[in-house]
Amino acid sequence: MERTNLRDLTLLAALLGATPLIWRSPIVGIVAWIWIALMNPQREVYGFLAGFGANFYIAILTIFAWVSSRDRKFLPLDLTTVALILFSIWICVTTYFALDPKNSQEILNRTLKTMVLAFMVLTIVNSRYRMQSLLWAYAISLGYFAVKGGGFFILTGGKHNVYGPENSMIQDNNNLGIALILLLPLLQFLGSTSALRIVKLGCLAVILLTCVAIIGTYSRGALLALGAVIVAFALRSRTGVVALVAAGALTPLILKYMPARWLERMATIGAYHQDESFEGRVAAWRTSFNIANERIFGGGFKAVELDWVATMFHSPGSLTAGRAAHSIFFEVLGEHGYIGLGIYILILVGALYNAFAVEFATRRNPNLAWENQLARMFQVSLIGFLVGGAALSMAYYDGFIVLLVMTSALANIVNSSVKIDQGLGNRRQWTNFASRSVPALAKSQSPGGE
């Protein structure tokens, strides 16, 4: 009982302590919002704050603080932002025409809250300091489960699966594994850009435990995504080759000490055509196709998981009972039709474009080295999630949506920095010209000039 009360009191103190700070600076509210959305601390307590809607409290306070602040009040527009707005509107329409509106409404409410968070991130995160704050909140929130899960897997000898917090979007072992995939490149960025050795070592330790936790989820999709991240990291970072070689060297050692149950499960990756789980995924994809082919608005959120929907849209090889779509692409297709899938793909394309465009724009500018490195790590995170998400239903995961808009925020920061650099460059050119042409003007611009 004392331990339970201590957890609740600690969370209460954190929320109350953050209140005046949020009112003073909206970025504090964004940091707290991300922390609660990704870590779900209210699900780690068992007393009077268990299940408390802390996110609503933080969101309202952050929005009021932003409205009363001097921060910009417009939403920067690019392909990702515009597509995200269109997608938010479209899912409201598809929910209205859903096969089971009541079932769909609950997921719609949660998804729209995620969209509000994404738009607030786009509006408020407009500097390196704010981006770094957001990244640390993101890393600490998911890093908690990486350390907890990795440690649990090691201490139990890998005999049990690693799961996320109950009643959350990452409760399932597969979903947790893919969420941690997003984290790995961001930890690499935070560690490599820190000037403190202890932070560098700490990030390295969490990276290793994150890899262990991903393996400990027993998720085949997450394992494939981990491989994709390592390869992409090797291509996008100078130190990535070292990570690739180390992974290759450690693989035989890891396989030697892994439990037989884990080895048996991973062995089915090569025999996917004989795996009942994979066949079930294919059946769910066919059902999603069937729904989208007959309904322009799709079936609404979670339609594929309803038994009567599976029966209604049954065809040879499709589902006979409700089941998760097991793919971010087929999930959106079955729930929101071809139009919804098209808009969703535009969001992904826009985020990838932002990441590659920032890398290209900053590659020869030493003053924008951190933006260049972060853009490359965003690329790695997105590639890893898309590989893993191809076989998992995580299309609306708040951690992924936030990462998508962070690429837009980074692009806006770079655009502002380039304009400033160009302005300074023009000012220097004018000063040099003036010093050669008008000596008196040059004197007036010197420190001792009048």
C-alpha positions as CSV (number, residue, x, y, z in Angstrom):
1,M,0.0,0.0,0.0
2,E,2.8,2.4,0.9
3,R,4.5,1.7,-2.4
4,T,1.3,2.3,-4.3
5,N,0.7,5.6,-2.6
6,L,4.3,6.7,-3.2
7,R,3.9,6.1,-6.9
8,D,0.6,8.1,-7.0
9,L,2.0,10.9,-4.9
10,T,5.1,11.1,-7.2
11,L,3.0,11.3,-10.3
12,L,0.7,13.9,-8.6
13,A,3.7,16.0,-7.6
14,A,5.1,15.9,-11.2
15,L,1.8,17.0,-12.7
16,L,1.3,19.8,-10.1
17,G,4.9,20.9,-10.4
18,A,4.6,21.1,-14.2
19,T,1.5,23.3,-14.1
20,P,3.2,26.7,-13.5
21,L,6.0,25.8,-15.9
22,I,3.6,25.0,-18.7
23,W,1.8,28.3,-18.2
24,R,5.1,30.1,-18.5
25,S,6.3,28.2,-21.6
26,P,4.1,26.0,-23.9
27,I,7.1,23.8,-24.9
28,V,7.0,22.4,-21.3
29,G,3.4,21.4,-22.0
30,I,4.4,19.7,-25.2
31,V,7.2,17.8,-23.3
32,A,4.7,16.7,-20.6
33,W,2.1,15.8,-23.2
34,I,4.6,13.6,-25.1
35,W,5.7,12.0,-21.8
36,I,2.1,11.1,-20.8
37,A,1.1,10.0,-24.3
38,L,4.1,7.6,-24.8
39,M,4.9,6.5,-21.3
40,N,1.4,6.3,-19.9
41,P,2.6,6.9,-16.3
42,Q,-1.0,6.8,-15.1
43,R,-1.0,3.1,-16.0
44,E,2.1,2.5,-13.8
45,V,0.3,3.5,-10.6
46,Y,-2.3,1.5,-8.7
47,G,-3.9,4.0,-6.4
48,F,-6.1,7.0,-6.8
49,L,-4.4,8.2,-10.0
50,A,-4.7,4.9,-11.8
51,G,-6.3,5.6,-15.2
52,F,-6.5,9.3,-14.5
53,G,-6.9,11.4,-17.7
54,A,-3.7,13.3,-17.2
55,N,-3.3,13.9,-21.0
56,F,-6.6,15.9,-21.2
57,Y,-5.5,18.0,-18.3
58,I,-2.0,18.7,-19.8
59,A,-3.5,19.3,-23.3
60,I,-6.0,21.9,-22.2
61,L,-3.4,23.7,-20.1
62,T,-0.9,23.6,-22.9
63,I,-3.4,25.0,-25.5
64,F,-4.4,27.9,-23.1
65,A,-0.7,28.7,-22.4
66,W,0.0,28.7,-26.2
67,V,-2.9,31.0,-26.9
68,S,-1.8,33.5,-24.3
69,S,1.9,33.3,-25.3
70,R,3.8,35.2,-28.0
71,D,4.4,32.0,-29.9
72,R,3.4,31.9,-33.5
73,K,-0.3,31.2,-34.0
74,F,-0.2,29.7,-37.5
75,L,0.4,26.1,-38.6
76,P,3.4,25.7,-41.0
77,L,2.1,24.0,-44.1
78,D,3.9,21.3,-46.2
79,L,2.8,18.0,-47.8
80,T,2.8,16.2,-44.5
81,T,0.8,18.8,-42.7
82,V,-1.8,19.3,-45.4
83,A,-2.2,15.5,-45.8
84,L,-2.6,15.2,-42.1
85,I,-5.4,17.8,-42.0
86,L,-7.1,16.0,-44.9
87,F,-6.7,12.6,-43.2
88,S,-8.2,14.1,-40.0
89,I,-11.3,15.3,-41.9
90,W,-11.6,12.0,-43.9
91,I,-11.6,9.8,-40.8
92,C,-14.4,11.8,-39.4
93,V,-16.4,11.2,-42.6
94,T,-15.6,7.5,-42.6
95,T,-16.6,7.2,-39.0
96,Y,-20.0,8.8,-39.8
97,F,-20.5,6.2,-42.5
98,A,-18.9,3.3,-40.6
99,L,-20.4,-0.2,-40.5
100,D,-20.4,0.1,-36.7
101,P,-20.3,3.9,-35.8
102,K,-20.3,3.3,-32.1
103,N,-17.3,1.0,-32.3
104,S,-15.5,3.4,-34.6
105,Q,-16.2,6.5,-32.6
106,E,-14.0,5.5,-29.7
107,I,-11.0,5.1,-31.9
108,L,-11.8,8.3,-33.7
109,N,-11.7,10.3,-30.5
110,R,-8.3,8.9,-29.6
111,T,-6.9,9.5,-33.0
112,L,-8.1,13.1,-33.2
113,K,-6.4,13.7,-29.8
114,T,-3.2,12.4,-31.4
115,M,-3.7,14.8,-34.3
116,V,-4.2,17.8,-32.0
117,L,-0.9,16.9,-30.3
118,A,0.8,16.6,-33.7
119,F,-0.5,20.0,-34.8
120,M,0.7,21.6,-31.5
121,V,4.1,20.1,-32.0
122,L,4.3,21.6,-35.5
123,T,3.3,25.0,-34.2
124,I,5.4,25.2,-31.0
125,V,8.6,23.3,-31.9
126,N,10.5,25.9,-33.9
127,S,14.0,26.0,-32.6
128,R,16.9,23.6,-31.8
129,Y,16.3,23.9,-28.1
130,R,12.7,22.9,-28.4
131,M,13.4,20.1,-30.8
132,Q,16.1,18.7,-28.4
133,S,13.6,19.0,-25.5
134,L,11.0,17.1,-27.5
135,L,13.5,14.4,-28.5
136,W,14.6,13.9,-24.9
137,A,10.9,13.6,-23.7
138,Y,10.4,11.0,-26.5
139,A,13.5,9.1,-25.7
140,I,12.9,9.0,-21.9
141,S,9.3,8.0,-22.3
142,L,10.0,5.0,-24.5
143,G,13.4,4.4,-23.1
144,Y,11.7,3.5,-19.8
145,F,10.1,0.4,-21.3
146,A,13.4,-0.4,-23.2
147,V,15.4,-0.5,-20.0
148,K,12.6,-2.2,-18.1
149,G,11.9,-4.8,-20.8
150,G,15.6,-5.4,-21.6
151,G,16.5,-5.9,-18.0
152,F,13.5,-8.2,-17.5
153,F,14.5,-10.3,-20.5
154,I,18.1,-10.7,-19.2
155,L,17.1,-11.5,-15.6
156,T,14.6,-14.1,-16.6
157,G,16.9,-15.7,-19.1
158,G,14.6,-14.8,-22.0
159,K,11.9,-17.3,-20.9
160,H,9.1,-14.7,-21.0
161,N,7.9,-12.2,-23.6
162,V,8.4,-8.5,-23.0
163,Y,5.1,-6.5,-23.1
164,G,4.2,-2.8,-22.8
165,P,1.9,-1.1,-20.3
166,E,-1.6,-2.5,-20.0
167,N,-4.5,-0.8,-21.8
168,S,-2.1,1.2,-24.0
169,M,-1.4,1.2,-27.8
170,I,1.9,-0.7,-27.1
171,Q,0.6,-3.3,-24.7
172,D,1.0,-6.0,-27.3
173,N,4.5,-7.4,-27.6
174,N,4.6,-6.8,-31.3
175,N,3.5,-3.2,-31.0
176,L,6.0,-2.5,-28.3
177,G,8.8,-4.0,-30.5
178,I,7.9,-1.6,-33.4
179,A,7.6,1.4,-31.0
180,L,11.1,0.7,-29.7
181,I,12.4,0.6,-33.3
182,L,11.5,4.3,-33.6
183,L,13.6,5.0,-30.5
184,L,16.9,3.5,-31.6
185,P,18.1,6.2,-34.1
186,L,16.9,9.0,-31.8
187,L,19.0,7.6,-29.0
188,Q,22.0,7.5,-31.3
189,F,21.4,11.2,-32.2
190,L,21.1,12.4,-28.6
191,G,24.2,10.5,-27.5
192,S,26.4,11.6,-30.4
193,T,25.4,15.3,-30.1
194,S,25.8,15.5,-26.3
195,A,29.0,17.0,-24.9
196,L,28.8,15.0,-21.7
197,R,30.5,11.7,-21.6
198,I,28.1,10.3,-19.1
199,V,25.2,11.1,-21.5
200,K,27.0,9.4,-24.4
201,L,27.5,6.2,-22.3
202,G,24.0,6.3,-20.9
203,C,22.5,6.5,-24.4
204,L,24.7,3.6,-25.6
205,A,23.6,1.5,-22.6
206,V,19.9,2.2,-23.4
207,I,20.5,1.4,-27.1
208,L,21.8,-2.0,-26.1
209,L,19.0,-2.6,-23.7
210,T,16.5,-1.5,-26.4
211,C,17.9,-4.1,-28.8
212,V,17.5,-6.7,-26.1
213,A,14.0,-5.6,-25.3
214,I,13.1,-5.8,-29.1
215,I,14.4,-9.3,-29.2
216,G,12.6,-10.1,-26.0
217,T,9.2,-9.2,-27.5
218,Y,9.4,-12.4,-29.5
219,S,8.1,-10.4,-32.4
220,R,9.2,-11.5,-35.8
221,G,8.1,-8.3,-37.4
222,A,10.2,-6.3,-34.9
223,L,13.2,-8.5,-35.5
224,L,13.0,-7.8,-39.3
225,A,12.5,-4.1,-38.6
226,L,15.6,-4.2,-36.3
227,G,17.6,-5.7,-39.1
228,A,16.3,-3.0,-41.5
229,V,17.3,-0.3,-39.0
230,I,20.8,-1.6,-38.6
231,V,21.3,-1.8,-42.4
232,A,19.8,1.7,-42.9
233,F,21.9,3.1,-40.1
234,A,25.0,1.7,-41.7
235,L,24.1,3.5,-44.9
236,R,23.1,6.8,-43.3
237,S,25.8,7.2,-40.6
238,R,29.6,7.0,-40.6
239,T,29.5,4.9,-37.4
240,G,26.7,2.7,-38.8
241,V,29.2,0.3,-40.4
242,V,30.6,-0.4,-37.0
243,A,27.1,-1.2,-35.7
244,L,26.5,-3.5,-38.7
245,V,29.8,-5.4,-38.2
246,A,29.1,-5.7,-34.5
247,A,25.6,-7.0,-35.1
248,G,27.0,-9.6,-37.5
249,A,29.7,-10.7,-35.1
250,L,27.3,-10.9,-32.1
251,T,24.6,-12.8,-33.9
252,P,26.1,-16.3,-33.5
253,L,26.7,-15.6,-29.8
254,I,23.1,-14.4,-29.3
255,L,21.7,-17.4,-31.1
256,K,23.7,-19.7,-28.9
257,Y,22.2,-18.4,-25.6
258,M,18.6,-17.7,-26.8
259,P,15.9,-19.9,-25.4
260,A,14.6,-22.7,-27.7
261,R,11.1,-21.2,-27.8
262,W,12.5,-18.0,-29.2
263,L,14.6,-19.8,-31.8
264,E,11.6,-21.9,-32.9
265,R,9.4,-18.8,-33.3
266,M,12.0,-16.9,-35.3
267,A,12.7,-20.0,-37.5
268,T,9.2,-19.6,-38.9
269,I,10.2,-16.4,-40.7
270,G,11.8,-18.4,-43.5
271,A,8.7,-20.7,-43.7
272,Y,6.1,-18.0,-43.7
273,H,4.0,-19.9,-46.3
274,Q,3.5,-22.7,-43.8
275,D,2.8,-20.4,-40.9
276,E,-0.8,-20.2,-39.7
277,S,-0.2,-16.7,-38.3
278,F,1.0,-15.4,-41.7
279,E,-1.9,-17.1,-43.5
280,G,-4.2,-15.3,-41.0
281,R,-2.6,-12.0,-42.0
282,V,-3.2,-12.7,-45.7
283,A,-6.8,-13.5,-45.0
284,A,-7.2,-10.2,-43.1
285,W,-5.6,-8.3,-46.0
286,R,-8.1,-9.9,-48.4
287,T,-11.0,-8.9,-46.2
288,S,-9.7,-5.3,-46.1
289,F,-9.5,-5.3,-49.9
290,N,-13.1,-6.6,-50.1
291,I,-14.4,-3.9,-47.8
292,A,-12.6,-1.1,-49.7
293,N,-13.8,-2.5,-53.1
294,E,-17.4,-2.3,-52.0
295,R,-17.4,0.8,-49.8
296,I,-15.8,4.1,-50.8
297,F,-15.6,5.1,-47.1
298,G,-14.2,1.8,-46.0
299,G,-15.7,0.0,-42.9
300,G,-14.6,2.5,-40.2
301,F,-12.1,1.9,-37.4
302,K,-11.6,-1.7,-36.3
303,A,-14.2,-2.9,-38.8
304,V,-12.0,-5.9,-39.9
305,E,-11.9,-7.1,-36.3
306,L,-15.7,-7.6,-36.2
307,D,-17.0,-11.1,-36.8
308,W,-20.1,-10.1,-38.6
309,V,-18.1,-7.8,-40.9
310,A,-15.8,-10.7,-41.8
311,T,-18.8,-12.8,-42.6
312,M,-20.4,-10.1,-44.7
313,F,-17.3,-9.4,-46.9
314,H,-16.1,-13.0,-47.0
315,S,-14.5,-14.4,-50.1
316,P,-12.3,-17.4,-50.8
317,G,-9.2,-17.0,-48.7
318,S,-10.5,-14.1,-46.6
319,L,-11.4,-14.0,-42.9
320,T,-14.3,-16.1,-41.5
321,A,-14.0,-14.3,-38.1
322,G,-12.9,-10.8,-37.1
323,R,-9.1,-10.3,-36.8
324,A,-6.7,-7.3,-36.7
325,A,-5.5,-6.1,-40.1
326,H,-1.9,-6.7,-39.2
327,S,-0.6,-4.0,-41.5
328,I,-0.6,-0.3,-41.3
329,F,-1.5,-0.1,-45.0
330,F,-4.3,-2.7,-45.1
331,E,-5.5,-1.3,-41.7
332,V,-6.1,2.1,-43.3
333,L,-7.4,0.5,-46.5
334,G,-10.1,-1.6,-44.8
335,E,-11.1,1.2,-42.4
336,H,-11.0,4.3,-44.6
337,G,-11.0,3.0,-48.2
338,Y,-8.7,3.8,-51.1
339,I,-9.0,7.5,-50.5
340,G,-8.0,7.2,-46.9
341,L,-5.0,5.0,-47.9
342,G,-4.0,7.5,-50.6
343,I,-4.0,10.4,-48.1
344,Y,-2.1,8.3,-45.5
345,I,0.6,7.4,-48.0
346,L,0.9,11.1,-48.8
347,I,1.6,11.8,-45.1
348,L,4.4,9.1,-45.2
349,V,5.8,10.5,-48.5
350,G,5.8,14.0,-47.1
351,A,7.8,12.9,-44.0
352,L,10.4,11.0,-46.0
353,Y,10.7,14.0,-48.4
354,N,11.3,16.3,-45.4
355,A,14.0,14.1,-44.0
356,F,15.8,13.7,-47.3
357,A,15.4,17.4,-48.3
358,V,16.8,18.6,-45.0
359,E,19.8,16.3,-45.4
360,F,20.4,17.5,-48.9
361,A,20.0,21.2,-47.9
362,T,22.4,21.0,-44.9
363,R,25.1,18.6,-46.1
364,R,27.6,21.4,-47.0
365,N,26.7,23.7,-44.1
366,P,28.7,23.1,-41.0
367,N,26.4,25.4,-39.0
368,L,23.6,23.0,-39.6
369,A,25.4,19.8,-38.8
370,W,22.9,18.7,-36.1
371,E,20.0,19.2,-38.4
372,N,21.7,17.0,-41.0
373,Q,22.4,14.3,-38.5
374,L,18.9,14.3,-37.1
375,A,17.4,14.2,-40.6
376,R,19.4,11.0,-41.3
377,M,18.2,9.5,-38.1
378,F,14.6,10.3,-38.9
379,Q,15.1,8.5,-42.2
380,V,16.3,5.4,-40.3
381,S,13.4,5.5,-37.8
382,L,10.8,5.9,-40.6
383,I,12.3,3.0,-42.7
384,G,12.4,0.7,-39.6
385,F,8.8,1.5,-38.7
386,L,7.5,1.0,-42.3
387,V,9.2,-2.4,-42.5
388,G,7.8,-3.5,-39.2
389,G,4.4,-1.8,-39.7
390,A,3.9,-3.7,-42.9
391,A,2.8,-6.6,-40.8
392,L,1.3,-4.8,-37.7
393,S,-1.8,-2.7,-37.0
394,M,-0.1,0.5,-35.8
395,A,-1.2,3.1,-38.3
396,Y,-2.4,5.6,-35.7
397,Y,0.3,5.1,-33.1
398,D,0.9,8.5,-31.5
399,G,4.6,8.0,-31.3
400,F,4.7,7.4,-35.0
401,I,2.4,10.4,-35.9
402,V,4.5,12.7,-33.7
403,L,7.7,11.5,-35.4
404,L,6.1,12.3,-38.8
405,V,5.4,15.9,-37.9
406,M,8.8,16.2,-36.3
407,T,10.3,15.9,-39.8
408,S,8.1,18.9,-40.8
409,A,9.2,20.9,-37.7
410,L,12.9,20.1,-38.5
411,A,12.4,21.3,-42.1
412,N,10.8,24.6,-40.8
413,I,13.8,25.1,-38.4
414,V,16.2,24.6,-41.3
415,N,14.3,27.0,-43.5
416,S,14.5,29.7,-40.9
417,S,18.2,29.0,-40.3
418,V,19.0,29.2,-44.0
419,K,17.1,32.5,-44.3
420,I,19.1,33.9,-41.4
421,D,22.4,32.7,-42.9
422,Q,21.5,34.2,-46.2
423,G,20.6,37.5,-44.5
424,L,23.9,37.6,-42.6
425,G,25.7,36.7,-45.9
426,N,24.0,39.6,-47.7
427,R,24.9,41.9,-44.8
428,R,28.5,40.9,-44.9
429,Q,28.6,41.4,-48.7
430,W,27.2,44.9,-48.3
431,T,29.6,45.8,-45.5
432,N,32.6,44.6,-47.6
433,F,31.4,46.6,-50.6
434,A,30.8,49.7,-48.5
435,S,34.3,49.5,-46.9
436,R,35.8,49.5,-50.4
437,S,33.6,52.1,-51.9
438,V,32.7,54.6,-49.1
439,P,35.5,54.8,-46.4
440,A,33.3,57.1,-44.3
441,L,30.5,54.6,-44.2
442,A,33.0,51.8,-43.3
443,K,34.2,54.0,-40.5
444,S,30.7,54.5,-39.2
445,Q,30.2,50.7,-39.1
446,S,33.4,50.0,-37.2
447,P,33.2,49.5,-33.4
448,G,34.7,52.9,-32.8
449,G,32.7,54.7,-35.4
450,E,30.1,57.4,-34.6
